[in-house]
C-alpha cells in the first residue's frame, strides 16, 4: 500500500468533516471517528490511528481540522499518554496491547501517568527497588514511586520494577502497564513550592499485574524505558511553539506595555534571552524534522536542558522587571491541578514553578552526561557498579 501524500490526506480529512460535522457531532464521537480514519497520528500504522504516512504530513491534517473548528484531544491534559506511553506501546507492545490501549489513550478517555522515579532512585533510575515477583500468570508488585504527575487523575501507568535482584541494576528490570484503580495502589499528594500538589507519591502494595500487561521481554525493561525517556525529553523540551511562545512571551509583552519598568541592564538581558529562546524554538523545529526519520535520540536531552535553563532565567528576569509586583503570588491555596499553566498565571508562580524544570523529565546533571557521552562522543564517567548484582549494591 502506497503511503498517502498531502493531497490524499486533505481529501480524507474533508471526508471525515463531511461525515462528522464538528458543529453537530459530540466531541468524543468526533475524536473516535478521526482515530478510526487514521488521522490521529498519520505516521502510525493503519488501524492504530494512522495511515503509515510520513510524520511530516501531520500538520496538513491539523490545519484542515483547525480551519473547521474541529475539537482536539486536549493534548496537554493527556501529555504523558501521548508523549511517553503511546510510542512505547507502539514500539514494544503486542498487537492486543496496541488495540486495547492506543485508541482510548489518544481520544483522552484514559489518562496515563509514569511510575519510574523512586525516593532512592531518581537521577540513578536504574537503581530502583520496587519489586515485581512472578506468581503464575501475574506479577505481584511492592514499592514506592515519587514525583508522579497526574497520578490522581490516571487510569493507567507505565511502570518499571525489579524482577531479578541477582542481575546488575540495568539488566534486572521489567516494564509493565499498571492499573491505577487496583486497591493496592495508594496515591498521596506532594505539596510543592507553588502551594499546589500537581505531583504525587504512589505506594504499591501487593498490586497484581497480569503478565499480558508486560511490555517487552522479562529483564529488558531498561531498554523499553529508554524509548519512554527519550520521548519524554522531546515532549517536555521540544514542543512546537510560535515565536514569543512560552515563558519569553509574558516578559516581552510587559516590556512593551510598561516602559516605566525598563532599565539598560534589563534590556540587555532581555535581548539575550529573547535570542536564546528563538534559537531554542528553531532548534526544536529541526529536531522534529529529524523525528520523521525515526525515534528520538539523545539530542532531545539537549533540548530539555535548554528548556529548563531558559525558563528559570526568563522567570527570574520577569520578577526583577516587575519589582515589588514580581513578589506577589495570587493563589497559595492547596490545589490539585490537571494542567501546569506556565503562562496563564502571575510572575511569582512562573518563577517558583520553573525551579522544577531542571528536575522533572531527567535532572540537568544527568542530561549533561547524556549529551557529553552520546552526542559529543566524550568518554563515559567511570561506573564501578555496572557489572555488580543489584542486591550487592550499597544503598
C-alpha positions in Angstrom: 0.0 0.0 0.0 1.4 3.4 -1.0 1.7 5.9 1.7 -0.8 8.8 1.2 0.6 12.2 0.2 -0.6 15.6 1.3 -3.4 15.8 -1.3 -4.8 12.4 -0.2 -4.7 13.4 3.5 -6.6 16.6 2.7 -9.2 14.5 0.9 -9.5 12.1 3.8 -9.8 14.9 6.3 -12.5 16.6 4.3 -14.4 13.3 4.1 -14.2 13.0 7.9 -15.5 16.5 8.3 -18.4 15.9 5.9 -19.4 12.6 7.6 -19.0 14.0 11.2 -19.5 17.8 11.2 -17.8 19.3 14.2 -20.7 21.6 14.9 -23.2 18.8 15.4 -21.0 15.8 16.4 -20.3 15.1 20.0 -16.7 15.7 20.8 -15.7 12.2 21.9 -17.5 10.7 18.9 -15.7 13.0 16.5 -12.3 12.1 18.1 -13.0 8.4 17.8 -14.0 8.8 14.1 -10.8 10.7 13.5 -8.7 8.0 15.1 -10.5 5.3 13.1 -9.9 7.3 9.9 -6.2 7.2 10.5 -5.9 10.9 11.1 -4.9 10.9 14.7 -1.2 10.1 14.2 -0.8 9.8 10.5 2.7 8.1 10.8 1.3 5.3 13.0 0.2 2.0 11.3 -3.2 1.7 9.7 -5.8 0.6 12.2 -3.9 2.2 15.1 -4.8 5.8 14.4 -2.5 6.3 11.4 -2.1 5.6 7.7 1.7 4.8 7.6 2.2 8.3 6.2 5.3 10.4 6.8 5.2 12.2 10.2 5.9 15.5 8.5 2.4 15.4 7.0 0.6 15.6 10.3 0.4 19.4 10.1 -1.6 19.0 6.8 -4.4 17.2 8.7 -4.2 19.5 11.7 -4.5 22.6 9.6 -7.7 21.3 7.9 -9.2 20.4 11.2 -8.3 23.7 12.8 -9.9 25.6 9.9 -13.1 23.7 10.5 -13.0 24.4 14.3 -12.8 20.6 15.0 -12.1 19.6 18.6 -8.7 18.4 19.6 -8.0 15.8 22.2 -6.7 18.3 24.8 -3.1 17.2 24.4 -1.8 19.0 27.5 -4.2 17.0 29.7 -3.1 13.7 28.3 0.5 14.6 27.5 2.1 11.6 29.4 -0.1 9.2 27.4 0.6 10.9 24.1 4.2 11.7 24.5 5.5 8.7 26.5 3.1 5.8 26.8 1.9 5.7 23.2 5.3 5.5 21.5 6.5 2.9 24.0 3.4 0.7 23.4 3.8 1.1 19.7 7.4 0.1 19.8 7.2 -2.8 22.3 3.5 -3.8 22.8 1.7 -6.8 21.4 -1.0 -6.4 18.8 -3.6 -6.9 21.6 -2.0 -4.2 23.7 -1.9 -1.7 20.9 -5.5 -2.3 20.0 -6.6 -2.1 23.6 -4.7 1.0 24.8 -3.9 3.4 21.9 -7.4 4.4 20.9 -8.8 5.4 24.4 -5.4 7.0 25.1 -5.5 9.2 22.1 -9.1 10.1 22.4 -8.5 11.1 26.1 -10.9 8.6 27.6 -8.0 7.2 29.7 -5.3 9.4 31.4 -1.8 7.9 31.9 0.9 8.6 34.4 4.5 7.4 34.8 5.7 5.3 37.7 9.5 5.5 37.3 11.3 7.6 39.9 11.6 6.5 43.5 12.9 8.1 46.7 16.2 6.3 46.3 16.3 6.1 42.5 15.7 9.4 40.7 18.9 10.5 38.9 20.1 6.9 39.1 16.9 5.5 37.9 18.4 2.0 37.2 18.9 1.6 41.0 15.2 1.4 41.6 14.0 -1.1 44.2 10.3 -1.6 43.5 9.9 -5.4 43.2 7.8 -7.4 40.9 7.6 -11.1 41.7 6.1 -13.7 39.3 3.1 -15.6 40.6 1.8 -17.8 37.8 0.4 -15.5 35.1 0.6 -12.5 37.3 3.3 -10.3 38.8 2.9 -9.0 42.4 4.4 -5.5 42.8 5.5 -3.8 46.0 7.3 -0.5 46.3 7.1 3.3 46.2 7.2 5.8 43.4 7.6 9.6 43.6 7.2 12.8 41.6 4.3 11.2 39.6 2.4 13.8 37.6 -1.3 13.1 37.1 -1.4 10.0 39.3 -4.5 11.4 41.0 -6.2 11.5 37.6 -4.7 8.5 35.8 -6.4 5.3 34.8 -3.2 3.6 33.7 0.5 3.9 34.4 3.7 2.9 32.8 5.8 1.2 35.4 9.3 -0.2 35.7 10.1 -2.7 38.5 12.9 -5.0 39.5 12.2 -8.6 38.6 15.7 -10.1 39.2 17.9 -8.6 42.0 20.7 -11.1 41.2 21.5 -9.3 38.0 23.2 -5.9 37.6 20.9 -3.0 38.0 20.2 -2.3 34.3 19.5 -5.9 33.4 17.1 -7.0 36.1 14.2 -4.6 35.3 11.0 -5.3 33.5 8.4 -2.9 32.2 4.6 -3.1 32.9 1.3 -1.4 32.4 -0.3 -0.8 35.8 -3.9 -0.4 36.6 -4.2 2.7 38.9 -7.6 1.6 40.1 -6.1 -1.5 41.7 -6.8 -1.5 45.5 -3.1 -1.9 46.2 -2.3 1.5 44.6 -2.3 4.5 47.0 -1.8 8.0 45.7 -0.7 10.8 48.1 -0.3 14.4 47.1 3.1 16.1 47.2 2.7 19.8 48.0 5.1 21.9 46.0 6.8 25.3 46.5 3.9 26.8 44.5 1.4 25.6 47.0 -0.1 23.1 44.6 0.0 19.3 44.6 0.5 18.6 40.9 2.9 15.8 41.7 2.2 12.7 43.8 3.9 9.8 45.6 2.5 6.4 44.9 2.6 3.4 47.2 2.2 -0.1 45.6 1.2 -2.9 48.0 0.6 -6.3 46.6 -0.5 -4.9 43.2 -1.3 -7.8 40.9 -0.4 -7.1 37.2 -1.2 -9.7 34.6 1.7 -10.9 32.5 -0.3 -9.8 29.5 0.4 -6.2 30.7 4.1 -6.6 30.4 5.9 -4.5 27.6 8.9 -6.2 26.2 10.7 -9.3 27.4 11.3 -10.0 31.1 14.5 -8.3 32.2 14.7 -5.9 29.3 12.7 -3.1 30.9 15.6 -0.7 30.8 15.7 -0.9 27.0 12.0 -0.3 26.8 12.3 2.6 29.3 14.8 4.3 27.1 12.1 4.8 24.4 9.9 6.4 27.1 12.6 8.6 28.4 13.8 9.9 25.0 10.2 10.7 24.0 9.6 12.4 27.4 12.5 14.8 26.9 11.3 15.7 23.5 7.8 16.2 24.7 9.0 18.5 27.6 11.7 20.5 25.8 10.8 20.3 22.1 7.1 21.1 21.9 6.0 23.3 18.9 5.5 26.9 19.9 5.2 30.2 17.9 7.7 33.0 18.1 7.5 34.6 21.6 5.6 31.5 22.8 6.4 30.0 26.2 7.9 31.9 29.0 9.5 34.7 26.9 6.1 35.9 25.8 4.8 37.5 29.0 8.1 39.2 29.7 8.3 40.7 26.2 4.7 41.9 26.5 5.4 43.5 29.9 8.5 45.2 28.4 6.5 46.8 25.6 3.4 47.8 27.7 5.3 49.1 30.8 8.1 51.4 29.6 8.4 52.8 33.2 9.9 49.5 34.2 12.8 49.5 31.7 16.5 49.8 32.6 19.5 49.4 30.4 20.7 46.3 32.2 17.4 44.5 32.0 17.1 45.5 28.3 20.4 43.8 27.5 19.4 40.6 29.4 16.0 40.5 27.8 17.6 40.8 24.3 20.0 38.0 25.1 17.3 35.7 26.4 14.9 36.5 23.6 17.6 35.4 21.1 18.3 32.3 23.0 14.6 31.4 23.3 14.2 31.9 19.5 17.3 29.7 18.9 15.8 27.0 21.1 12.5 27.2 19.3 14.1 26.8 15.9 16.3 24.0 17.1 13.2 22.3 18.3 11.7 22.6 14.8 14.9 20.9 13.4 14.6 18.2 16.0 11.0 17.5 15.0 12.1 17.3 11.4 14.7 14.7 12.3 11.9 12.6 14.0 10.4 12.0 10.6 13.2 9.5 10.0 12.8 7.6 13.3 12.6 7.7 17.1 14.0 10.5 19.3 17.7 10.3 20.1 19.9 11.8 22.8 19.5 15.2 21.1 16.2 15.6 22.9 18.2 15.8 26.2 19.9 18.9 24.9 16.5 20.5 24.1 15.2 19.7 27.6 18.4 21.2 29.2 17.9 24.4 27.2 14.2 24.5 28.2 14.9 24.3 31.9 17.7 26.8 31.9 15.8 29.4 29.8 12.6 29.1 31.8 14.5 29.7 35.1 16.5 32.7 33.7 13.5 34.2 32.0 11.2 33.9 35.0 14.0 35.5 37.2 14.3 38.4 34.8 10.5 38.9 34.8 10.4 39.1 38.6 13.2 41.7 38.6 11.5 43.6 35.8 8.2 43.9 37.8 10.0 44.9 41.1 7.6 44.7 44.1 4.9 43.4 41.8 7.0 40.4 41.0 6.8 39.2 44.6 3.0 38.9 44.5 1.6 35.5 44.3 -2.2 35.5 43.7 -3.1 32.0 44.8 -1.4 30.0 47.5 -4.3 27.6 48.2 -3.7 23.8 48.0 -4.9 22.7 44.6 -4.8 19.5 42.6 -4.5 20.9 39.0 -5.0 18.9 35.9 -2.6 21.1 33.9 0.6 23.0 34.5 -0.1 26.6 33.3 3.3 28.4 32.8 1.9 31.4 31.0 -1.6 32.0 32.3 -0.6 32.7 35.9 1.3 35.6 37.6 5.1 36.1 37.5 5.5 34.7 41.0 4.0 31.4 40.0 6.2 31.1 36.9 9.3 31.9 39.0 8.6 29.2 41.6 7.3 26.5 39.2 10.2 26.8 36.8 12.5 25.6 39.6 11.2 22.1 38.9 12.1 22.2 35.2 15.7 21.1 35.9 14.5 18.1 37.9 11.4 16.7 36.1 12.0 14.6 33.0 15.6 13.9 34.0 17.8 16.1 36.1 20.0 18.6 34.3 23.1 16.9 35.7 22.1 13.5 34.2 21.2 15.1 30.9 24.6 16.8 30.7 26.2 13.4 30.9 23.9 12.1 28.2 24.8 14.9 25.8 28.5 14.6 26.6 28.6 10.9 26.0 26.0 10.2 23.3 26.0 13.5 21.3 29.6 14.8 21.7 31.2 11.4 22.0 33.2 12.2 25.1 34.4 9.3 27.4 32.0 7.9 29.8 32.3 8.5 33.5 33.7 5.6 35.5 30.9 3.2 36.6 32.1 0.7 39.2 28.6 -0.8 39.7 28.0 -1.7 36.1 28.5 -5.4 36.5 27.6 -5.8 40.2 24.4 -7.6 41.1 21.7 -5.1 42.3 21.3 -6.9 45.6 25.0 -6.3 46.4 25.0 -2.6 45.8 25.2 -0.3 48.8 22.1 1.8 49.3 
